[in-house]
Each structure stands twice: as C-alpha cells, then as structure tokens.
Amino acid sequence: MTSMDTDELPVVLPSTTTTSGLTIALHPLPILNISEHFTRLKLQKRQSLPFVLGALLGTQTGREVEIVNTFELAVQDDQVTVDQEFFDARRDQYKQVFPSLEFIGWYTVAAYPTAKHIAFHEQFATLIPTPLLLLLKPSSSFAASADLVVQTLPFKAYEPTIEIRDRKARSVFIEAGYTVETGEAERIAVDWTARGGSGGTSLESHLSSQRAAVKMLHDRILLLVKYVTEILAGEAKKDHATLRSLSALIASLPASEHKGFREEFEKSTNILNDLVDKHIVFTAQREERGPGAGRRRGPRGMMDFH
C-alpha cells in the first residue's frame, strides 16, 4: 500500500493499543537547531507554518537512542522528494567533524504526523531500517494538548512500525517518550551559540578566571625557582624552614605519570576537543547562512516557538 492510500487513516497508532520500547535522550543542541530553523524560515517566508525538514544525528545502542545534533535538508522542485545529493554532502561533512554520530532519523514541523510524513519516511527508510521522526509542534496547537502539564517542550518523538490492516501492510508511527540530557561541554557550547557568540558569555568568564589563576601560579613558581637558583649559586641566604616547606610541597604533588592523573587529563582534553568541534560547526553554519548564501540558507533568527 502506498502512502497516498493512508490519507483517510490516522498514521499514529493510539498509545492504548501499542507503546514504543525506545529510550530516547534528546540533547539541547537539536532543540536549539530545529527551533532556529523553524523561526528563520517563518520570518523569511512570512508564513506561520513553513515547511521544515532536517536530519537527526546521534547514536543507537539496542533500544537506547541519543539525538545529539542535526542538519538541514533540501527538497527537489516537487517539494516531496528529498535532495539526495545535498543530503549525502552534508552527512559527509558532519561525519568528518563528528565521526561517532550516525544518521538516525529526521525532523519537521507540524501539528501531528500525516500521510505526507509517511511519504518522507519511506524515502529515509531506504537509508536506515527505522528512521526516527522528531516533530516540532507549533505553540498554537501544542498549547491545547493535555500533555502540556507533563511535558513543556513542544516536541514529539515517533518510532516507525508496520501495521497490518485488511490484510495489507502500511507504515505508521508510534509515539515515543524522551528525556532531555546534556553534558558540561554542550551546556557551554549552547550558551555561547544562544548569545550569538558575543562577549560576556559564561565560557569567556570561565576561561578568563582560569587564565588569571594559571598566571598567578606561574609567577609564584618562577619566584621559587629563582630563590633556589640563587641559593645554589651562593647569592642568597639559606632558610631551612622555607626549604623544608618547599620540599614538602613538591612531595605532595601528584606524579604526571600516575594513572588517575592521566585519566582525568584525557577526560578534560576530550571535553575541550568536543567544545572546539562544536564551535567550528556553529561558525561554519553561521557563515553559510549569511546574506547571499543561496536560496536554501538565510540569516539566523532568534529562537521562537510562536
């Protein structure tokens, strides 16, 4: 049965008859990206509900899924066929920066899934077996939902499945719950992006404090090295109390080859690398969407669900 045959049938199975077994963790970056994508097109096209389409990047281990990042997609002139060449190019670009992330699904903006979304699902299903759907619901329709008390974000996640109806199979969706999850590096990156990369962010404040502390430590170490050097050269008076304190301080320092030190050092380095990678992607996206970048891109707008 083709997607057009499902026009008069609901494409989402009721939660009373079936439930999804997926455990989905939604990171803040996709929320920010999708919201910005929707707001920008809304302002550019002067439409209350413009057509929005993008890809989800993340990881999946068994039934556990993490949605970590997104990128925008383009369609051909018929407005129903995904531009495969554009998709492949963007996926390869992101793969170079985020090699651990895979294409796991797609996103759009609508009040609820329809047969049109089934048609897009069938295209993505040729790339992976079960592409997830993340739906941004406009505020007007979402505010009327009884789920607003429980879940304040205007997003819904759907897992695809097959329904047998009248001895015929058709593609449908099952609503899946999700939780919002974030890490330290991602919080800093999202904060920097939300402020437009301007000064005064928590990242700059944190780095400035760290730089001042390191500089003070460096100056004091130089002072101690100078004192010991002058003692060895006979240019300064030897103070045994000071030397004992210095010896005790050096003995208390952890060895750089200690296993615990190396593990913590590598963890901090990975976090910093993750932050730098995200900064590179954000900067590239902002440059691509600047004025004159083409019909598929435009200036970034402010996040707005209305």
RORO-586183 format. One record per residue (C-alpha): residue number from 1; residue in one letter; x, y, z; chain. Coordinates in steps of 0.2 Angstrom, whole numbers, plus 5000, padded with zeros to 4 digits. Layout:
REM residues N
+-----+----+------+------+------+----+
!   i ! aa !   c1 !   c2 !   c3 ! ch !
+-----+----+------+------+------+----+
! NUM !  a !    X !    Y !    Z !  A !
...
+-----+----+------+------+------+----+
REM end
This chain:
REM residues 306
+-----+----+------+------+------+----+
!   i ! aa !   c1 !   c2 !   c3 ! ch !
+-----+----+------+------+------+----+
!   1 !  m ! 5000 ! 5000 ! 5000 !  A !
!   2 !  t ! 5007 ! 5017 ! 4995 !  A !
!   3 !  s ! 5007 ! 5032 ! 5006 !  A !
!   4 !  m ! 4993 ! 5040 ! 4997 !  A !
!   5 !  d ! 4982 ! 5026 ! 5002 !  A !
!   6 !  t ! 4983 ! 5031 ! 5020 !  A !
!   7 !  d ! 4976 ! 5049 ! 5018 !  A !
!   8 !  e ! 4960 ! 5045 ! 5027 !  A !
!   9 !  l ! 4968 ! 5034 ! 5040 !  A !
!  10 !  p ! 4977 ! 5040 ! 5056 !  A !
!  11 !  v ! 4996 ! 5037 ! 5054 !  A !
!  12 !  v ! 4999 ! 5037 ! 5073 !  A !
!  13 !  l ! 4994 ! 5021 ! 5082 !  A !
!  14 !  p ! 4985 ! 5025 ! 5099 !  A !
!  15 !  s ! 4995 ! 5023 ! 5114 !  A !
!  16 !  t ! 4982 ! 5012 ! 5122 !  A !
!  17 !  t ! 4985 ! 4998 ! 5110 !  A !
!  18 !  t ! 5004 ! 4999 ! 5107 !  A !
!  19 !  t ! 5019 ! 5008 ! 5115 !  A !
!  20 !  s ! 5037 ! 5011 ! 5110 !  A !
!  21 !  g ! 5051 ! 5002 ! 5119 !  A !
!  22 !  l ! 5064 ! 5015 ! 5114 !  A !
!  23 !  t ! 5073 ! 5025 ! 5127 !  A !
!  24 !  i ! 5077 ! 5042 ! 5119 !  A !
!  25 !  a ! 5089 ! 5055 ! 5126 !  A !
!  26 !  l ! 5087 ! 5072 ! 5117 !  A !
!  27 !  h ! 5101 ! 5084 ! 5119 !  A !
!  28 !  p ! 5099 ! 5103 ! 5119 !  A !
!  29 !  l ! 5108 ! 5106 ! 5103 !  A !
!  30 !  p ! 5095 ! 5098 ! 5092 !  A !
!  31 !  i ! 5081 ! 5108 ! 5101 !  A !
!  32 !  l ! 5091 ! 5124 ! 5098 !  A !
!  33 !  n ! 5094 ! 5120 ! 5079 !  A !
!  34 !  i ! 5077 ! 5115 ! 5075 !  A !
!  35 !  s ! 5069 ! 5130 ! 5084 !  A !
!  36 !  e ! 5081 ! 5142 ! 5075 !  A !
!  37 !  h ! 5077 ! 5133 ! 5058 !  A !
!  38 !  f ! 5059 ! 5135 ! 5060 !  A !
!  39 !  t ! 5060 ! 5153 ! 5066 !  A !
!  40 !  r ! 5071 ! 5158 ! 5052 !  A !
!  41 !  l ! 5060 ! 5151 ! 5038 !  A !
!  42 !  k ! 5045 ! 5158 ! 5047 !  A !
!  43 !  l ! 5052 ! 5176 ! 5046 !  A !
!  44 !  q ! 5060 ! 5174 ! 5028 !  A !
!  45 !  k ! 5044 ! 5167 ! 5020 !  A !
!  46 !  r ! 5032 ! 5176 ! 5031 !  A !
!  47 !  q ! 5022 ! 5160 ! 5034 !  A !
!  48 !  s ! 5015 ! 5154 ! 5051 !  A !
!  49 !  l ! 5019 ! 5136 ! 5047 !  A !
!  50 !  p ! 5033 ! 5135 ! 5034 !  A !
!  51 !  f ! 5039 ! 5118 ! 5028 !  A !
!  52 !  v ! 5054 ! 5112 ! 5038 !  A !
!  53 !  l ! 5065 ! 5097 ! 5035 !  A !
!  54 !  g ! 5081 ! 5091 ! 5043 !  A !
!  55 !  a ! 5091 ! 5076 ! 5048 !  A !
!  56 !  l ! 5095 ! 5069 ! 5065 !  A !
!  57 !  l ! 5112 ! 5064 ! 5070 !  A !
!  58 !  g ! 5116 ! 5053 ! 5086 !  A !
!  59 !  t ! 5119 ! 5036 ! 5092 !  A !
!  60 !  q ! 5109 ! 5020 ! 5095 !  A !
!  61 !  t ! 5114 ! 5005 ! 5105 !  A !
!  62 !  g ! 5100 ! 4992 ! 5105 !  A !
!  63 !  r ! 5084 ! 5001 ! 5111 !  A !
!  64 !  e ! 5093 ! 5016 ! 5118 !  A !
!  65 !  v ! 5095 ! 5032 ! 5107 !  A !
!  66 !  e ! 5103 ! 5048 ! 5109 !  A !
!  67 !  i ! 5099 ! 5063 ! 5097 !  A !
!  68 !  v ! 5114 ! 5074 ! 5098 !  A !
!  69 !  n ! 5115 ! 5085 ! 5083 !  A !
!  70 !  t ! 5105 ! 5090 ! 5067 !  A !
!  71 !  f ! 5107 ! 5097 ! 5050 !  A !
!  72 !  e ! 5095 ! 5105 ! 5037 !  A !
!  73 !  l ! 5089 ! 5096 ! 5022 !  A !
!  74 !  a ! 5083 ! 5102 ! 5005 !  A !
!  75 !  v ! 5070 ! 5095 ! 4993 !  A !
!  76 !  q ! 5068 ! 5095 ! 4975 !  A !
!  77 !  d ! 5056 ! 5106 ! 4965 !  A !
!  78 !  d ! 5041 ! 5094 ! 4968 !  A !
!  79 !  q ! 5043 ! 5098 ! 4987 !  A !
!  80 !  v ! 5041 ! 5080 ! 4991 !  A !
!  81 !  t ! 5057 ! 5072 ! 4986 !  A !
!  82 !  v ! 5072 ! 5074 ! 4997 !  A !
!  83 !  d ! 5088 ! 5081 ! 4988 !  A !
!  84 !  q ! 5099 ! 5065 ! 4990 !  A !
!  85 !  e ! 5115 ! 5074 ! 4983 !  A !
!  86 !  f ! 5113 ! 5088 ! 4996 !  A !
!  87 !  f ! 5109 ! 5075 ! 5010 !  A !
!  88 !  d ! 5125 ! 5065 ! 5006 !  A !
!  89 !  a ! 5136 ! 5080 ! 5005 !  A !
!  90 !  r ! 5130 ! 5087 ! 5022 !  A !
!  91 !  r ! 5131 ! 5070 ! 5030 !  A !
!  92 !  d ! 5149 ! 5068 ! 5024 !  A !
!  93 !  q ! 5154 ! 5085 ! 5031 !  A !
!  94 !  y ! 5147 ! 5081 ! 5048 !  A !
!  95 !  k ! 5155 ! 5064 ! 5048 !  A !
!  96 !  q ! 5172 ! 5072 ! 5047 !  A !
!  97 !  v ! 5169 ! 5083 ! 5062 !  A !
!  98 !  f ! 5158 ! 5070 ! 5072 !  A !
!  99 !  p ! 5164 ! 5053 ! 5067 !  A !
! 100 !  s ! 5154 ! 5044 ! 5081 !  A !
! 101 !  l ! 5137 ! 5051 ! 5075 !  A !
! 102 !  e ! 5126 ! 5042 ! 5063 !  A !
! 103 !  f ! 5110 ! 5047 ! 5053 !  A !
! 104 !  i ! 5096 ! 5041 ! 5064 !  A !
! 105 !  g ! 5081 ! 5050 ! 5058 !  A !
! 106 !  w ! 5073 ! 5066 ! 5053 !  A !
! 107 !  y ! 5063 ! 5081 ! 5059 !  A !
! 108 !  t ! 5050 ! 5093 ! 5053 !  A !
! 109 !  v ! 5037 ! 5105 ! 5060 !  A !
! 110 !  a ! 5018 ! 5100 ! 5060 !  A !
! 111 !  a ! 5004 ! 5099 ! 5072 !  A !
! 112 !  y ! 5004 ! 5080 ! 5070 !  A !
! 113 !  p ! 5010 ! 5067 ! 5058 !  A !
! 114 !  t ! 5001 ! 5064 ! 5042 !  A !
! 115 !  a ! 5002 ! 5054 ! 5026 !  A !
! 116 !  k ! 5014 ! 5067 ! 5019 !  A !
! 117 !  h ! 5026 ! 5062 ! 5033 !  A !
! 118 !  i ! 5024 ! 5044 ! 5029 !  A !
! 119 !  a ! 5030 ! 5048 ! 5011 !  A !
! 120 !  f ! 5045 ! 5056 ! 5018 !  A !
! 121 !  h ! 5048 ! 5042 ! 5030 !  A !
! 122 !  e ! 5048 ! 5029 ! 5016 !  A !
! 123 !  q ! 5062 ! 5039 ! 5007 !  A !
! 124 !  f ! 5073 ! 5039 ! 5023 !  A !
! 125 !  a ! 5069 ! 5021 ! 5026 !  A !
! 126 !  t ! 5079 ! 5017 ! 5011 !  A !
! 127 !  l ! 5094 ! 5023 ! 5020 !  A !
! 128 !  i ! 5092 ! 5015 ! 5038 !  A !
! 129 !  p ! 5079 ! 5002 ! 5043 !  A !
! 130 !  t ! 5069 ! 5013 ! 5056 !  A !
! 131 !  p ! 5072 ! 5032 ! 5055 !  A !
! 132 !  l ! 5065 ! 5041 ! 5070 !  A !
! 133 !  l ! 5054 ! 5056 ! 5067 !  A !
! 134 !  l ! 5056 ! 5071 ! 5079 !  A !
! 135 !  l ! 5041 ! 5083 ! 5077 !  A !
! 136 !  l ! 5041 ! 5102 ! 5082 !  A !
! 137 !  k ! 5023 ! 5106 ! 5086 !  A !
! 138 !  p ! 5018 ! 5124 ! 5084 !  A !
! 139 !  s ! 5013 ! 5133 ! 5100 !  A !
! 140 !  s ! 4995 ! 5136 ! 5095 !  A !
! 141 !  s ! 4991 ! 5118 ! 5093 !  A !
! 142 !  f ! 5003 ! 5112 ! 5107 !  A !
! 143 !  a ! 4995 ! 5123 ! 5120 !  A !
! 144 !  a ! 4979 ! 5114 ! 5118 !  A !
! 145 !  s ! 4987 ! 5097 ! 5122 !  A !
! 146 !  a ! 4983 ! 5090 ! 5139 !  A !
! 147 !  d ! 5001 ! 5084 ! 5139 !  A !
! 148 !  l ! 5007 ! 5102 ! 5142 !  A !
! 149 !  v ! 5006 ! 5099 ! 5161 !  A !
! 150 !  v ! 5018 ! 5084 ! 5160 !  A !
! 151 !  q ! 5030 ! 5089 ! 5145 !  A !
! 152 !  t ! 5033 ! 5108 ! 5142 !  A !
! 153 !  l ! 5044 ! 5106 ! 5127 !  A !
! 154 !  p ! 5034 ! 5107 ! 5110 !  A !
! 155 !  f ! 5042 ! 5091 ! 5103 !  A !
! 156 !  k ! 5036 ! 5074 ! 5100 !  A !
! 157 !  a ! 5046 ! 5059 ! 5095 !  A !
! 158 !  y ! 5039 ! 5045 ! 5084 !  A !
! 159 !  e ! 5046 ! 5027 ! 5081 !  A !
! 160 !  p ! 5040 ! 5019 ! 5064 !  A !
! 161 !  t ! 5032 ! 5002 ! 5063 !  A !
! 162 !  i ! 5021 ! 4992 ! 5051 !  A !
! 163 !  e ! 5003 ! 4990 ! 5054 !  A !
! 164 !  i ! 4993 ! 4976 ! 5046 !  A !
! 165 !  r ! 4975 ! 4982 ! 5041 !  A !
! 166 !  d ! 4963 ! 4972 ! 5030 !  A !
! 167 !  r ! 4977 ! 4960 ! 5026 !  A !
! 168 !  k ! 4988 ! 4974 ! 5019 !  A !
! 169 !  a ! 5004 ! 4982 ! 5027 !  A !
! 170 !  r ! 5006 ! 5000 ! 5029 !  A !
! 171 !  s ! 5019 ! 5012 ! 5038 !  A !
! 172 !  v ! 5013 ! 5020 ! 5054 !  A !
! 173 !  f ! 5021 ! 5029 ! 5069 !  A !
! 174 !  i ! 5021 ! 5025 ! 5087 !  A !
! 175 !  e ! 5024 ! 5040 ! 5099 !  A !
! 176 !  a ! 5040 ! 5038 ! 5110 !  A !
! 177 !  g ! 5044 ! 5047 ! 5126 !  A !
! 178 !  y ! 5061 ! 5056 ! 5128 !  A !
! 179 !  t ! 5071 ! 5064 ! 5141 !  A !
! 180 !  v ! 5082 ! 5080 ! 5139 !  A !
! 181 !  e ! 5100 ! 5076 ! 5143 !  A !
! 182 !  t ! 5116 ! 5087 ! 5142 !  A !
! 183 !  g ! 5134 ! 5087 ! 5147 !  A !
! 184 !  e ! 5146 ! 5101 ! 5153 !  A !
! 185 !  a ! 5154 ! 5104 ! 5136 !  A !
! 186 !  e ! 5137 ! 5105 ! 5127 !  A !
! 187 !  r ! 5130 ! 5117 ! 5140 !  A !
! 188 !  i ! 5144 ! 5129 ! 5137 !  A !
! 189 !  a ! 5143 ! 5127 ! 5118 !  A !
! 190 !  v ! 5124 ! 5130 ! 5118 !  A !
! 191 !  d ! 5126 ! 5145 ! 5129 !  A !
! 192 !  w ! 5139 ! 5153 ! 5118 !  A !
! 193 !  t ! 5128 ! 5150 ! 5102 !  A !
! 194 !  a ! 5112 ! 5156 ! 5111 !  A !
! 195 !  r ! 5121 ! 5173 ! 5114 !  A !
! 196 !  g ! 5127 ! 5174 ! 5096 !  A !
! 197 !  g ! 5145 ! 5172 ! 5100 !  A !
! 198 !  s ! 5146 ! 5189 ! 5108 !  A !
! 199 !  g ! 5157 ! 5193 ! 5123 !  A !
! 200 !  g ! 5151 ! 5191 ! 5141 !  A !
! 201 !  t ! 5147 ! 5173 ! 5140 !  A !
! 202 !  s ! 5150 ! 5160 ! 5154 !  A !
! 203 !  l ! 5163 ! 5152 ! 5143 !  A !
! 204 !  e ! 5173 ! 5168 ! 5142 !  A !
! 205 !  s ! 5171 ! 5172 ! 5160 !  A !
! 206 !  h ! 5177 ! 5154 ! 5165 !  A !
! 207 !  l ! 5192 ! 5155 ! 5153 !  A !
! 208 !  s ! 5197 ! 5172 ! 5160 !  A !
! 209 !  s ! 5197 ! 5166 ! 5178 !  A !
! 210 !  q ! 5207 ! 5150 ! 5173 !  A !
! 211 !  r ! 5220 ! 5161 ! 5164 !  A !
! 212 !  a ! 5222 ! 5173 ! 5179 !  A !
! 213 !  a ! 5224 ! 5158 ! 5191 !  A !
! 214 !  v ! 5237 ! 5150 ! 5180 !  A !
! 215 !  k ! 5247 ! 5166 ! 5178 !  A !
! 216 !  m ! 5247 ! 5169 ! 5196 !  A !
! 217 !  l ! 5253 ! 5151 ! 5199 !  A !
! 218 !  h ! 5266 ! 5153 ! 5185 !  A !
! 219 !  d ! 5273 ! 5169 ! 5193 !  A !
! 220 !  r ! 5275 ! 5161 ! 5210 !  A !
! 221 !  i ! 5283 ! 5146 ! 5203 !  A !
! 222 !  l ! 5296 ! 5157 ! 5195 !  A !
! 223 !  l ! 5299 ! 5166 ! 5211 !  A !
! 224 !  l ! 5303 ! 5149 ! 5220 !  A !
! 225 !  v ! 5314 ! 5143 ! 5206 !  A !
! 226 !  k ! 5324 ! 5160 ! 5207 !  A !
! 227 !  y ! 5326 ! 5158 ! 5226 !  A !
! 228 !  v ! 5333 ! 5140 ! 5224 !  A !
! 229 !  t ! 5344 ! 5145 ! 5210 !  A !
! 230 !  e ! 5351 ! 5160 ! 5220 !  A !
! 231 !  i ! 5354 ! 5148 ! 5235 !  A !
! 232 !  l ! 5364 ! 5135 ! 5224 !  A !
! 233 !  a ! 5374 ! 5150 ! 5217 !  A !
! 234 !  g ! 5378 ! 5156 ! 5234 !  A !
! 235 !  e ! 5369 ! 5173 ! 5231 !  A !
! 236 !  a ! 5355 ! 5171 ! 5244 !  A !
! 237 !  k ! 5355 ! 5166 ! 5262 !  A !
! 238 !  k ! 5348 ! 5148 ! 5265 !  A !
! 239 !  d ! 5332 ! 5147 ! 5275 !  A !
! 240 !  h ! 5330 ! 5129 ! 5281 !  A !
! 241 !  a ! 5312 ! 5132 ! 5286 !  A !
! 242 !  t ! 5307 ! 5138 ! 5269 !  A !
! 243 !  l ! 5317 ! 5124 ! 5260 !  A !
! 244 !  r ! 5308 ! 5111 ! 5271 !  A !
! 245 !  s ! 5291 ! 5119 ! 5266 !  A !
! 246 !  l ! 5296 ! 5119 ! 5248 !  A !
! 247 !  s ! 5302 ! 5101 ! 5249 !  A !
! 248 !  a ! 5285 ! 5095 ! 5257 !  A !
! 249 !  l ! 5275 ! 5105 ! 5244 !  A !
! 250 !  i ! 5285 ! 5096 ! 5230 !  A !
! 251 !  a ! 5282 ! 5079 ! 5238 !  A !
! 252 !  s ! 5263 ! 5082 ! 5239 !  A !
! 253 !  l ! 5261 ! 5085 ! 5220 !  A !
! 254 !  p ! 5254 ! 5070 ! 5210 !  A !
! 255 !  a ! 5266 ! 5062 ! 5198 !  A !
! 256 !  s ! 5261 ! 5066 ! 5180 !  A !
! 257 !  e ! 5263 ! 5048 ! 5175 !  A !
! 258 !  h ! 5250 ! 5042 ! 5189 !  A !
! 259 !  k ! 5236 ! 5033 ! 5181 !  A !
! 260 !  g ! 5222 ! 5044 ! 5189 !  A !
! 261 !  f ! 5231 ! 5059 ! 5183 !  A !
! 262 !  r ! 5231 ! 5053 ! 5165 !  A !
! 263 !  e ! 5213 ! 5048 ! 5165 !  A !
! 264 !  e ! 5207 ! 5064 ! 5172 !  A !
! 265 !  f ! 5219 ! 5074 ! 5159 !  A !
! 266 !  e ! 5212 ! 5064 ! 5145 !  A !
! 267 !  k ! 5194 ! 5066 ! 5150 !  A !
! 268 !  s ! 5197 ! 5085 ! 5151 !  A !
! 269 !  t ! 5206 ! 5085 ! 5134 !  A !
! 270 !  n ! 5191 ! 5076 ! 5126 !  A !
! 271 !  i ! 5179 ! 5088 ! 5133 !  A !
! 272 !  l ! 5189 ! 5103 ! 5126 !  A !
! 273 !  n ! 5190 ! 5095 ! 5109 !  A !
! 274 !  d ! 5171 ! 5092 ! 5109 !  A !
! 275 !  l ! 5169 ! 5110 ! 5113 !  A !
! 276 !  v ! 5181 ! 5116 ! 5099 !  A !
! 277 !  d ! 5172 ! 5104 ! 5087 !  A !
! 278 !  k ! 5155 ! 5111 ! 5090 !  A !
! 279 !  h ! 5162 ! 5129 ! 5089 !  A !
! 280 !  i ! 5169 ! 5125 ! 5072 !  A !
! 281 !  v ! 5152 ! 5118 ! 5066 !  A !
! 282 !  f ! 5142 ! 5133 ! 5073 !  A !
! 283 !  t ! 5154 ! 5146 ! 5065 !  A !
! 284 !  a ! 5153 ! 5137 ! 5048 !  A !
! 285 !  q ! 5134 ! 5136 ! 5048 !  A !
! 286 !  r ! 5133 ! 5155 ! 5053 !  A !
! 287 !  e ! 5144 ! 5159 ! 5038 !  A !
! 288 !  e ! 5135 ! 5148 ! 5026 !  A !
! 289 !  r ! 5118 ! 5156 ! 5031 !  A !
! 290 !  g ! 5124 ! 5174 ! 5029 !  A !
! 291 !  p ! 5116 ! 5186 ! 5016 !  A !
! 292 !  g ! 5119 ! 5180 ! 4998 !  A !
! 293 !  a ! 5122 ! 5162 ! 5003 !  A !
! 294 !  g ! 5108 ! 5155 ! 4992 !  A !
! 295 !  r ! 5090 ! 5151 ! 4992 !  A !
! 296 !  r ! 5092 ! 5137 ! 5004 !  A !
! 297 !  r ! 5100 ! 5147 ! 5018 !  A !
! 298 !  g ! 5097 ! 5164 ! 5026 !  A !
! 299 !  p ! 5101 ! 5174 ! 5041 !  A !
! 300 !  r ! 5099 ! 5167 ! 5058 !  A !
! 301 !  g ! 5084 ! 5172 ! 5068 !  A !
! 302 !  m ! 5080 ! 5172 ! 5086 !  A !
! 303 !  m ! 5073 ! 5156 ! 5094 !  A !
! 304 !  d ! 5054 ! 5157 ! 5095 !  A !
! 305 !  f ! 5041 ! 5144 ! 5096 !  A !
! 306 !  h ! 5027 ! 5156 ! 5092 !  A !
+-----+----+------+------+------+----+
REM end
